[in-house]
Amino acid sequence: MLKDYEFWFVVGSQSLYGPEVLETVAQRAREMAEKLSESKEIPCRIVYKATVETEAEGTRIMLDANYDERCAGVITWCHTFSPSKMWIHGLQLLQKPWCHFATQYNRHIPDKEIDMDYMNLNQSAHGDREHGFIGARMRLSRKVVVGYWEDASVRKELGSWMRSAVGAAFSRKLRLIRFGDNMRDVAVTEGDKVEAEIKLGWQVDYWPVGHLAEVMNEVSEQAVDSKMEEYRSRYLFATDDLDSVRCQAREEIAIRRILKREGALGFVDTFQDLYGMEQLPGLASQNIMADGMGFGAEGDWKISGMTAIVKAMGEGLEGGSTFMEDYNYDLEPGGELSLGAHMLEVCPSVAAEKPRIEIHPLSIGDRKPPARLVFEGAAGTGAVISLIDMGGRLRLIVQDIECIRPTMKMENLPVARVMWKSAPDLLTGLKCWILAGGAHHSVLTTQINAGIMEDWAEIMGIEFVHISSESTAEGLKQQLFLNDLAWKLK
């Protein structure tokens, strides 16, 4: 999916310098775009598009970027001095994410070679300040990346922003299917679906669970056989009850058919509405998530959408991303830990070892014992992410975590589970999460960090709250108070 997108490299200059200088600028820009595209830190191709010399050129290229579906964002850099007034109209019209890349072609100042010709050609320090002023003056949302373009740390920052921009493009095309409605009497899974489509681009559609049951009845035994072979290739079978596993295969095939038919990349269900179904989708939901799609339990469409987006942004990175729920705490003083799990649906992308298919009673939902994947989560640095509706605006909450291998076997808990340390510590982090309104459902990821999510939130125009090692409850209270004031003025 990442390779479906490209980023346009647009360089600022002016005709005053003459054709020889402008040709050198173009040659260097092409070289930089090609070398950046080849580096491991850059997830998508960077394409040199133009050296902007006039207002008309800048406006034209921004309009072209808007209408090119392959273009996920625009990266600008001023090799020489580029008068900022000629960028106004183009930047006003630009609807794609914008990164101001403040760099220069040469790493060092050449002691003996530097003269006025060199200075005229290499004026990034001059041009980027002029370019930065117009972005600030116009109060435009933009990412500013600063440093030498061949440094790995600079490329990593640029590449992370590119993932955020691809997440924004993915979000604006995202469609989700709701099988049934939200779980009764639950507040945080509700939300304004119209506002979500306006701000995030999500189309969230309802389909009756009875329709899903009808599609399940149309699934052939041959199709189920093929799905069972897929399960055998991916997972260990720790059960002889193949009929229950086949039931999950039938559910998965039916869900996938509806998603494909409707062009959707995520779905939700709820154990309170399983009309016509023998089991709550467990293994079915987990295997669908393993292929990069979103899921939310109890009708939580917001977390389904975020799961799909985080998976899209994390493509090709080590680790995994999954729907998650906080289940329990270990409150040993100084060693407090969170245990995350769910009744069934945790994505195997976060598993430490090959998951096992097991069947156990669910004791909720009034259906037959469902097949599910059971595993322990892998260790790794990550985050938990919650998107909530504050009534008038959306808030994205991200908390830094450190996943660890579970400290106990929990042999009588037959579900997938992940254990983690919360930043800055469990008790402070929990207080901050509750003060911010974080949901009990989250996306747990060891692929994507808070910086990528902050860039995504800024591109989408929604509030961002970060709970980190530096967070305090008092500081967060002040931040939330100021955020409320600021967002009411927007």
Buried (B, 14 or more C-beta within 10 A) or exposed (E): BBEEBBBBBBBBBBEEBEEEBBEBBBEBBBEBBBBBBEBEBBBBBBBBBBBBBEBEBBBBBBBEBEEEEBBBBBBBBBBBBBBBEBBBBBBEBBEBBBBBBBBBBEEEEEEEEEEEEEEBBBBBEBBBBBBBEBBEEEEEEBBBBEBBBBEEEBBBBBBBBBBBBBBBBBBEEBBBBBBBBBBEEBEBBBBBBEBBBEBBBBBBEEBBBEBBBEBBEEBEEEBBEEBBEEBEEBBBBEBEBBEBBBBBBBBBBBBBBBBEEBEBBBBBBBBBBBEEBBBBBBBBBBBBBBEBBBBBBBBBBBBBBBBBBBBBBBBEBEBBBBBBBBBBBEEEEEEBBBBBBBBBBBBBBBBBEEBBBBBBEBEEBEBBBBBBBBBBBBBBEBBBBBBBBBEEBBBBBBBBBBBBEBEEEBEEBBBBBBBBBBBBBBBBBBBBBEBBBBBBBBBBBBBBBBBBBBBBBBBBBBBBBBBBEEBEBEEBBEBBEEBEEEBEEE
